[in-house]
């Protein structure tokens, strides 16, 4: 609709409301212009405490990284843990990738697990508690068609120290 017609209709129907609307437009324009005219905030120098804290977090993360020669034993320990909790693993896929920007490598362990949901919960809690360098990258749960069991598709990630020579 034409803006002139809208204003004319508003003027004829509700003359008392138009001054309030115009005052609101003027006030909001003044506030917007005032916000644009503010100077940019000053840059605050990083404190020593913040950089020390960041360095402490970085060192704590580096301490969690697993050595490459210990990876196979740790992966086998996770599979044995699943078996001890009464879960039946399916086909197991292994993978590795390098994180150039983070300065660490990742090794993946993907497999389906069949079993009871309570046993799966206990297994996952024990695996994560026992292996600080382990993370869950993917987890899907599905009920089995028969019985009370579940099928879980699980992809675990081991965070590794960078490979010697820059290869993973």
C-alpha positions in Angstrom: 0.0 0.0 0.0 1.1 3.6 -0.6 2.8 5.2 2.4 0.9 8.4 1.8 -2.4 6.7 1.8 -1.5 4.8 5.0 -0.7 8.1 6.8 -3.8 9.7 5.5 -6.0 6.9 6.7 -4.3 6.9 10.1 -4.8 10.6 10.4 -8.6 10.3 9.6 -9.2 7.3 11.8 -7.1 7.9 14.8 -5.8 11.5 14.9 -4.9 11.2 18.6 -2.6 8.2 18.0 -0.4 9.8 15.2 1.5 12.3 17.4 2.5 9.4 19.7 3.7 7.3 16.8 5.7 10.2 15.4 7.3 10.8 18.8 8.3 7.2 19.0 9.9 7.3 15.5 11.8 10.4 16.4 13.0 9.0 19.8 14.1 5.7 18.3 16.0 7.5 15.5 17.7 9.7 18.1 18.7 6.6 20.1 20.0 4.8 17.0 22.1 7.8 16.0 23.4 8.1 19.6 24.5 4.5 19.5 26.3 5.1 16.2 28.2 8.1 17.6 29.7 6.2 20.6 33.4 5.8 20.4 34.8 2.3 20.0 35.7 0.6 23.3 39.3 0.6 24.2 41.3 -2.6 23.7 42.2 -4.1 27.1 45.5 -5.8 27.3 45.5 -9.5 28.3 46.3 -10.0 31.9 49.1 -12.3 32.9 46.6 -14.4 34.9 44.5 -15.1 31.8 47.6 -16.2 29.8 48.8 -18.4 32.7 45.4 -20.0 32.9 45.3 -20.7 29.2 48.8 -22.2 29.4 47.7 -24.4 32.3 44.7 -25.6 30.3 46.9 -26.3 27.3 49.4 -28.3 29.4 46.6 -30.3 31.0 45.2 -31.2 27.6 48.7 -32.2 26.4 49.1 -34.4 29.4 46.0 -36.4 28.3 47.3 -37.2 24.9 48.1 -40.8 24.3 51.5 -42.0 22.8 51.2 -43.6 19.4 52.9 -46.8 20.6 50.3 -47.2 23.4 47.3 -46.8 21.1 46.8 -50.5 20.2 46.8 -51.6 23.8 44.3 -48.9 24.7 42.0 -49.8 21.9 42.2 -53.5 22.8 41.4 -52.6 26.4 38.2 -50.8 25.3 37.1 -53.9 23.3 37.9 -56.2 26.3 35.9 -53.8 28.6 32.9 -54.2 26.3 33.2 -58.0 26.4 33.5 -57.9 30.2 30.2 -55.9 30.4 28.4 -58.6 28.4 28.3 -56.7 25.2 28.9 -58.2 21.8 30.9 -56.1 19.4 30.4 -56.3 15.6 32.8 -55.4 12.9 35.4 -53.0 14.2 36.9 -50.3 12.0 40.0 -48.4 12.9 41.1 -45.0 11.5 43.6 -42.2 12.1 43.7 -38.5 11.2 46.0 -35.6 11.9 44.7 -32.3 13.3 47.2 -29.8 11.9 45.9 -26.8 13.8 45.6 -28.5 17.1 48.9 -30.2 17.0 47.6 -33.6 17.9 46.3 -36.7 16.1 43.1 -38.7 16.4 42.5 -42.4 16.1 38.9 -43.6 15.8 37.4 -46.9 16.8 34.0 -47.6 15.3 31.9 -50.7 16.0 28.3 -51.8 16.8 27.5 -53.2 20.2 24.7 -55.5 21.1 23.5 -56.1 24.6 21.5 -54.8 27.5 21.1 -51.0 27.8 22.2 -51.0 31.5 25.3 -52.9 30.6 26.0 -50.4 27.8 25.7 -47.5 30.2 28.1 -49.1 32.6 30.6 -49.9 29.8 30.6 -46.4 28.4 30.9 -44.8 31.9 33.8 -47.1 32.7 35.5 -46.5 29.4 35.3 -42.7 29.7 36.4 -42.7 33.3 39.3 -45.1 32.7 40.6 -43.3 29.6 40.9 -39.5 29.9 42.1 -39.2 26.3 39.0 -40.9 24.9 35.9 -39.1 23.5 32.6 -40.2 22.0 32.4 -38.9 18.4 29.2 -40.7 17.4 26.6 -42.7 19.3 23.3 -44.1 18.0 21.0 -46.4 20.0 18.3 -48.6 18.6 16.1 -51.2 20.3 16.4 -54.7 19.0 13.2 -56.0 17.4 13.1 -58.9 19.8 13.9 -58.8 23.5 15.0 -55.9 25.7 18.4 -55.4 24.1 19.8 -52.6 22.1 22.1 -52.1 19.2 24.5 -49.2 19.7 26.6 -47.8 16.9 29.6 -46.2 18.6 32.6 -44.2 17.3 35.2 -43.5 19.9 38.1 -41.0 19.4 41.5 -41.4 21.0 43.4 -38.1 21.2 47.1 -38.8 20.4 50.4 -37.0 20.7 51.6 -35.8 17.3 53.2 -38.6 15.2 57.0 -38.4 15.0 58.0 -36.9 11.7 54.6 -35.3 11.1 52.8 -38.3 9.9 49.9 -40.2 11.5 
